[in-house]
Amino acid sequence: MSGLQIVLSVLAALVALVLVWHIVRDEQPGNVGFFGLVALEAGLVVQLVWGLVRVADDHRGVSVFPYLGYLIGALLILPIGFVWSASEKSRSGTAVLLVAVLVLPVLFLRLHDLWSAHV
């Protein structure tokens, strides 16, 4: 995994802990959770640009369409989870957001696997 993906995975783990805290207390995520999600999404935009540059440069042996699919999927999962969570004001809405955050490191691992197959 790249340094950016490691940093984003650690940030995702911290945001997940905040979300678990809110689930246990049965409350909506506050500013800390929101700003954590914003930071994650900004990092995902950087990852998308970085991934597109890598694919445009040298991508022999990389399955381009699955790689781009994982890049775009990682970028879209948080907004989808946020909208779903905002429409559900109970504990389960926060749990949906938690699942979206926990899926990100898995997507990072898959991106790494796709790219390392070409090296």
C-alpha positions in Angstrom: 0.0 0.0 0.0 1.1 3.5 -0.6 1.8 6.1 2.1 -1.4 7.9 1.2 -3.5 4.7 1.5 -1.9 4.0 4.9 -2.7 7.5 6.2 -6.3 7.2 4.8 -6.7 3.8 6.5 -5.5 5.1 9.8 -7.9 8.1 9.4 -10.7 5.7 8.5 -10.0 3.7 11.7 -10.1 6.9 13.8 -13.4 7.9 12.2 -14.8 4.4 12.7 -13.9 4.7 16.4 -15.8 8.0 16.6 -18.8 6.4 14.8 -18.8 3.4 17.1 -18.8 5.8 20.1 -21.9 7.6 18.6 -23.6 4.2 18.0 -23.0 3.1 21.6 -24.4 6.4 22.9 -27.3 6.3 20.4 -26.7 9.8 19.0 -26.0 11.3 15.6 -22.4 11.9 14.6 -21.2 15.3 15.6 -18.6 17.7 14.1 -15.6 15.4 14.8 -17.2 12.6 12.7 -18.2 15.1 10.0 -14.8 16.7 9.7 -13.2 13.2 9.7 -15.4 12.2 6.8 -14.6 15.4 4.9 -10.8 14.8 5.4 -11.3 11.2 4.2 -13.2 12.4 1.1 -10.5 15.0 0.4 -7.9 12.2 0.6 -9.9 10.1 -1.7 -10.0 12.9 -4.3 -6.2 13.0 -4.0 -6.0 9.3 -4.4 -8.2 9.4 -7.5 -6.0 12.1 -9.2 -2.9 10.2 -8.2 -4.3 6.9 -9.5 -5.3 8.5 -12.8 -1.8 9.9 -13.2 -0.3 6.4 -12.5 -2.6 4.8 -15.1 -1.9 7.4 -17.7 1.9 7.0 -17.2 2.7 3.3 -17.1 -0.1 0.7 -16.8 1.2 -2.3 -18.7 -0.2 -5.4 -17.0 -2.8 -3.5 -14.9 -6.5 -4.2 -15.5 -7.4 -0.6 -16.1 -11.2 -0.8 -15.9 -11.3 -2.6 -12.6 -8.6 -0.3 -11.2 -10.6 2.8 -12.2 -13.7 1.2 -10.9 -12.2 0.7 -7.4 -10.8 4.3 -7.5 -14.2 5.8 -8.4 -16.0 3.4 -6.0 -13.8 4.4 -3.1 -14.6 8.1 -3.9 -18.4 7.5 -4.1 -18.9 5.2 -1.1 -18.7 7.9 1.6 -21.2 10.4 0.0 -23.6 7.5 -0.6 -23.2 6.3 3.0 -23.6 9.9 4.3 -26.8 10.5 2.4 -28.2 7.2 3.6 -27.1 7.9 7.1 -28.7 11.4 7.0 -32.0 10.0 5.9 -32.0 7.5 8.8 -31.9 9.4 12.2 -31.5 6.2 14.3 -28.5 4.2 15.4 -28.7 2.2 12.2 -28.0 5.3 10.1 -24.8 5.8 11.9 -24.0 2.1 11.4 -24.4 2.5 7.7 -21.9 5.2 7.7 -19.6 3.0 9.8 -19.8 0.3 7.2 -19.0 2.8 4.5 -15.9 3.9 6.4 -14.8 0.3 7.1 -15.0 -0.7 3.5 -12.4 1.9 2.4 -9.3 0.1 3.7 -10.5 -3.1 1.9 -10.8 -1.1 -1.3 -7.3 0.2 -0.7 -6.0 -3.3 -0.4 -7.7 -4.3 -3.6 -6.3 -1.3 -5.4 -2.8 -2.3 -4.2 -3.4 -5.9 -5.4 -4.5 -4.7 -8.8 -1.5 -2.4 -9.2 1.1 -4.8 -7.7 0.1 -7.5 -10.2 1.7 -5.3 -12.9 5.0 -4.8 -11.1 
